[in-house]
Structures are given as C-alpha cells and as structure tokens.
Amino acid sequence: MGQQIHVSTAVLADVLLLSGDRSITGQEGTGYADAAAAEADERFPGRLAARIFAADPTVKWVFVASSEVAVRRDGGWDDDATARVADVVSRFFVHYG
C-alpha cells in the first residue's frame, strides 16, 4: 500500500537537499534539531524526520516543507549516506514491502 516518492538529491557542503514528486506537508516548513523533537511531533514531517535521524545518527538537523527535505550532517555526505537518507524519503508512504 502506498507509492514510492521519486527523489532527486543535491549536496551543498553539509546539507543534503531532497526534492520529491509529491508533497509531504503543506506549504509551511518544520525543522527538527534532534530525534526527540521529531518523535514528539506526530504529524508527517515529524515522522519522516524521526526516520531520517534513526537511519543516520550523524544527522544534526532536518527541515521538511511541502515536497522538499533538507538534512544537515557534520562532515558532508558520501554516496552511502545520501542513498540511505534518500531511501527513507522515497519509502515514506510505502506501508507494506
């Protein structure tokens, strides 16, 4: 149930920008400084941010707005870390494997 989100990525220094083909939130954006803040928010952006923090413990900040997600991580992004976070976003609306 659910469809994957097609995600394109771009890296700017320590920030990974992910752009999806469907909205996750409304036009207002929401940022999270840590996993606890994300887990406290039961809305879609909080759930997605919590999954991103769980997938990569070096993530320092997640911002979700509409179909865009920005993720900051100290030390930059390698291909594995980029793919791991992109997969989390891509599978966010997939409820059954």
N, C-alpha and C positions, 0 to 999 in steps of 0.2 A: 504494500500500500504506500502511496506517495511516489513522487518522482524526484530523481536527482536534479540538483541545481547545476547548470553548466557554469563553471567558474573560470574566469581568467585572472591571472596574477601579475603583479608588478612589484618589484622591490625597490625601495628608496631608503638606502642606508639601513637603519634598524627597523624599518616599518615595511610590513607586507601588506599590500593593498589587494583585496579580493573583490571582484565585481561579478555578481551573479545575474542570471537571466530571469529572476523573479524576486519579488520583494519579500523580505523577512520581517520588516517593521513598516510603520508609517513613515512619514517624512521626517519626524523628529528623531534625533540620534540619541543613543545611550552609550555611555562609556563605563568601563569597569576596570578598577585598579588591581583587583585580585580575585581569586576564585571564590572567596567568601562573599564578596559583593555580588558577583554574578549568580551564585547559588541562592542568594536572598531574593532575587528577582524571578518570579515565576513566569514572566512573560517570555515570548520567543527570543528576544535579544539576550536576556539573562541565561536562558537555557543553552543557546548557542555559545555564548562566551564561556560558560562553565565547561562545556565540552572541549573548547579550544584550550582552556587552562589545563584540563586533565590530559589532553593529548601532548602538550609540550610544557613541562614545568618551568622552562626558562622564559615563558611569556610574561611580560610585565604590564601589559595594558591591552584592552580590546575595546573597540568602538564599532557599534553597529548602527547603520542608518539606511533605511529602505533596502536596496539590493547591494549595498557596499559594506565591506568589513575591513577595518584597519587593525592590524595587530603589531604591537611593538615588542621586540625581543632584543635584549642586550647581545652584542656580538654579531649582529647581522643574521642573514638567512642563507642556509645551504639548500641544495636541491631536496634532500630528505625532509628537512623541517618544513619547507614550503609545500611539498607534496602532502605531508601529514596533515597540516592545517587546512589545505585546500580540500582534502578528502573529508574532513569533518564538516566543512561548509557544504560541500557537494551532497553529502548524505543526510543533511539535517532533517529533511522532510520524508526520508525513507524510514518507514516504521517496521518493515519486515524485510529481511535479507533475501 
